[in-house]
Amino acid sequence: MNSLAVFLGMIGGWQIVLIVAVVLLMFGGKKIPELMRGLGSGIKEFKDATQDQVNNNQSKK
């Protein structure tokens, strides 16, 4: 079983629609692209850091 599905409790389509609606109400349409850019850059930094760690471990062997 997918660990994300277990973590989220097998959410369905209506729950996703409700979550999206709540996020739109909380942040508004103009703020969401800025939040997604920040999330994307954070994920990119995390991936770069993990790749650097893997490269360091491989070079030590």
FIDOMAR-190005 format. One line per field, with one value per atom (N, C-alpha, C, O): chain; x, y, z; residue number from 1. Coordinates in Angstrom, 1 decimal. Atoms other than C-alpha are relative to their C-alpha. Layout:
<nodes>
cadena: (A/...)
east: (X/...)
north: (Y/...)
up: (Z/...)
num: (NUM/...)
</nodes>
This chain:
<nodes>
cadena: (A/A/A/A/A/A/A/A/A/A/A/A/A/A/A/A/A/A/A/A/A/A/A/A/A/A/A/A/A/A/A/A/A/A/A/A/A/A/A/A/A/A/A/A/A/A/A/A/A/A/A/A/A/A/A/A/A/A/A/A/A/A/A/A/A/A/A/A/A/A/A/A/A/A/A/A/A/A/A/A/A/A/A/A/A/A/A/A/A/A/A/A/A/A/A/A/A/A/A/A/A/A/A/A/A/A/A/A/A/A/A/A/A/A/A/A/A/A/A/A/A/A/A/A/A/A/A/A/A/A/A/A/A/A/A/A/A/A/A/A/A/A/A/A/A/A/A/A/A/A/A/A/A/A/A/A/A/A/A/A/A/A/A/A/A/A/A/A/A/A/A/A/A/A/A/A/A/A/A/A/A/A/A/A/A/A/A/A/A/A/A/A/A/A/A/A/A/A/A/A/A/A/A/A/A/A/A/A/A/A/A/A/A/A/A/A/A/A/A/A/A/A/A/A/A/A/A/A/A/A/A/A/A/A/A/A/A/A/A/A/A/A/A/A)
east: (0.8/0.0/0.9/1.9/-0.7/1.2/0.1/-1.0/-0.2/2.6/-0.7/-1.2/0.7/1.1/-1.5/-2.1/1.4/-2.3/-0.4/-1.4/0.2/-2.0/0.1/-0.7/-0.1/-0.8/-1.2/-1.6/1.1/-3.6/-1.4/-2.4/1.2/-6.2/-0.9/-2.1/0.8/-7.3/-1.0/-2.2/0.9/-8.7/-0.6/0.1/0.6/-11.1/-0.1/0.5/0.1/-12.0/-0.6/-0.2/0.7/-14.4/0.9/0.8/-0.8/-11.9/1.1/1.5/-1.0/-9.3/-0.6/0.1/0.7/-11.8/-0.2/0.0/0.2/-12.6/1.3/1.3/-1.3/-8.9/0.4/0.9/-0.3/-8.3/-0.8/-0.3/0.9/-11.3/0.4/0.4/-0.4/-10.1/1.3/1.5/-1.2/-6.6/-0.2/0.4/0.3/-8.0/-0.7/-0.4/0.7/-10.2/1.0/1.0/-0.9/-7.3/1.1/1.4/-1.1/-4.6/-0.4/0.4/0.3/-6.4/0.7/1.7/-0.6/-5.6/1.4/2.2/-1.3/-2.7/1.2/2.3/-1.1/-0.7/0.4/1.6/-0.3/-0.8/1.2/2.1/-1.2/1.7/1.3/2.3/-1.2/4.2/0.3/1.5/-0.2/3.7/0.5/1.4/-0.5/4.2/1.5/2.2/-1.4/7.4/0.9/2.0/-0.8/8.7/0.1/1.2/-0.1/7.8/0.9/1.6/-0.9/9.5/1.4/2.3/-1.4/12.7/0.5/1.6/-0.4/12.7/0.2/1.2/-0.2/12.3/1.3/2.0/-1.2/15.1/1.2/2.2/-1.1/17.4/0.2/1.3/-0.1/16.6/0.6/1.5/-0.6/17.3/1.5/2.3/-1.4/20.6/0.8/1.9/-0.8/21.7/0.1/1.2/-0.1/20.8/1.0/1.7/-0.9/22.7/1.4/2.3/-1.3/25.7/0.5/1.6/-0.3/25.6/0.3/1.3/-0.2/25.4/1.4/2.1/-1.3/28.3/1.2/2.2/-1.1/30.4/0.2/1.4/-0.1/29.7/0.7/1.4/-0.6/30.6/1.5/2.3/-1.4/33.9/0.9/2.1/-0.7/34.9/0.3/1.3/-0.2/34.7/1.2/1.5)
north: (-1.2/0.0/1.2/1.3/-1.3/3.5/0.7/0.9/-0.6/5.2/1.3/1.7/-1.2/8.5/-0.2/0.6/0.3/7.0/-0.4/0.0/0.4/5.5/1.3/1.4/-1.2/8.8/0.9/1.5/-0.9/10.8/-0.7/0.0/0.6/8.2/-0.3/-0.2/0.3/7.4/1.1/0.8/-1.1/10.8/-0.2/-0.7/0.1/11.0/1.3/2.3/-1.2/13.5/1.2/2.3/-1.1/15.6/0.6/1.8/-0.5/15.9/0.9/1.9/-0.8/17.2/1.3/2.4/-1.2/19.7/0.9/2.2/-0.8/20.9/0.6/1.8/-0.5/21.3/1.1/2.2/-1.0/23.3/1.3/2.4/-1.1/25.5/0.8/2.0/-0.7/26.2/0.8/1.9/-0.7/27.1/1.2/2.3/-1.2/29.5/1.0/2.2/-1.0/31.1/0.6/1.8/-0.5/31.4/1.0/2.0/-0.7/32.7/0.9/1.8/-0.8/34.1/-0.4/-1.1/0.4/33.6/0.6/-0.1/-0.6/36.0/-0.5/-0.5/0.4/34.6/-1.5/-1.8/1.4/30.9/-0.2/-1.0/0.2/31.2/0.3/-0.4/-0.4/32.9/-1.1/-1.5/1.1/30.1/-1.2/-1.9/1.2/27.4/0.2/-0.7/-0.3/29.2/-0.3/-0.9/0.2/29.1/-1.5/-1.9/1.4/25.5/-0.7/-1.6/0.6/24.6/0.2/-0.6/-0.3/26.4/-0.8/-1.2/0.7/24.7/-1.5/-2.1/1.3/21.3/-0.2/-1.1/0.0/22.1/0.0/-0.7/-0.1/23.1/-1.3/-1.8/1.3/19.9/-1.1/-1.8/1.0/17.7/0.3/-0.7/-0.3/19.6/-0.4/-1.0/0.3/19.1/-1.6/-2.1/1.4/15.4/-0.6/-1.6/0.4/15.0/0.2/-0.6/-0.3/16.7/-1.0/-1.4/1.0/14.3/-1.3/-2.0/1.3/11.3/0.1/-0.9/-0.1/12.6/0.0/-0.6/0.0/13.2/-1.4/-1.8/1.3/9.7/-0.9/-1.8/0.8/8.2/0.3/-0.6/-0.3/10.1/-0.5/-0.6/0.5/8.9/-1.5/-2.0/1.4/5.3/-0.4/-1.5)
up: (0.0/0.0/0.0/0.6/0.1/-0.8/1.4/2.0/-1.3/2.3/0.1/1.1/0.0/1.3/0.1/0.8/-0.2/1.0/1.4/1.9/-1.4/4.5/0.8/1.7/-0.7/5.8/-0.1/0.9/0.2/4.3/0.3/0.2/-0.3/5.2/-1.2/-1.0/1.3/1.6/-0.3/-0.4/0.3/0.9/-1.4/-2.3/1.3/-2.0/-0.8/-0.3/0.9/-4.7/0.7/0.6/-0.6/-2.6/1.1/1.3/-1.0/0.2/-0.6/0.0/0.6/-2.2/-0.5/-0.4/0.4/-3.6/1.2/1.0/-1.2/-0.1/0.5/0.9/-0.5/0.8/-1.0/-0.5/0.9/-2.4/0.2/0.2/-0.2/-1.7/1.3/1.3/-1.3/1.9/-0.2/0.3/0.3/0.6/-0.7/-0.5/0.8/-1.9/0.8/0.7/-0.8/0.7/1.0/1.3/-1.0/3.2/-0.7/-0.1/0.6/0.8/-1.2/-1.5/1.2/-2.2/-1.2/-1.1/1.2/-5.8/-0.3/-1.0/0.4/-6.0/0.9/0.4/-0.9/-3.1/-0.2/0.1/0.3/-4.2/-0.9/-0.5/0.8/-7.0/0.7/0.5/-0.8/-4.6/1.0/1.1/-0.9/-2.1/-0.7/-0.2/0.8/-4.8/-0.4/-0.5/0.4/-6.0/1.2/1.1/-1.2/-2.4/0.3/0.7/-0.2/-2.0/-1.0/-0.6/1.0/-5.3/0.3/0.1/-0.2/-4.4/1.3/1.3/-1.2/-1.0/-0.3/0.2/0.4/-2.6/-0.8/-0.7/0.8/-5.1/0.9/0.7/-0.9/-2.3/0.8/1.0/-0.7/-0.4/-0.9/-0.5/1.0/-3.5/-0.2/-0.3/0.2/-4.1/1.2/1.0/-1.2/-0.5/0.1/0.5/-0.1/-0.6/-1.1/-0.8/1.0/-3.9/0.3/0.1/-0.5/-2.5/1.0/1.0/-1.1/0.5/-0.7/-0.2/0.7/-1.8/-0.7/-0.7/0.7/-3.9/1.0/0.7/-1.0/-0.8/0.6/0.8/-0.5/0.5/-1.1/-0.7/1.0/-2.9/-0.2/-0.5/0.2/-3.1/1.1/0.9/-1.1/0.3/-0.1/0.6/0.1/-0.7/-0.9/-1.1)
num: (1/1/1/1/2/2/2/2/3/3/3/3/4/4/4/4/5/5/5/5/6/6/6/6/7/7/7/7/8/8/8/8/9/9/9/9/10/10/10/10/11/11/11/11/12/12/12/12/13/13/13/13/14/14/14/14/15/15/15/15/16/16/16/16/17/17/17/17/18/18/18/18/19/19/19/19/20/20/20/20/21/21/21/21/22/22/22/22/23/23/23/23/24/24/24/24/25/25/25/25/26/26/26/26/27/27/27/27/28/28/28/28/29/29/29/29/30/30/30/30/31/31/31/31/32/32/32/32/33/33/33/33/34/34/34/34/35/35/35/35/36/36/36/36/37/37/37/37/38/38/38/38/39/39/39/39/40/40/40/40/41/41/41/41/42/42/42/42/43/43/43/43/44/44/44/44/45/45/45/45/46/46/46/46/47/47/47/47/48/48/48/48/49/49/49/49/50/50/50/50/51/51/51/51/52/52/52/52/53/53/53/53/54/54/54/54/55/55/55/55/56/56/56/56/57/57/57/57/58/58/58/58/59/59/59/59/60/60/60/60/61/61/61/61)
</nodes>
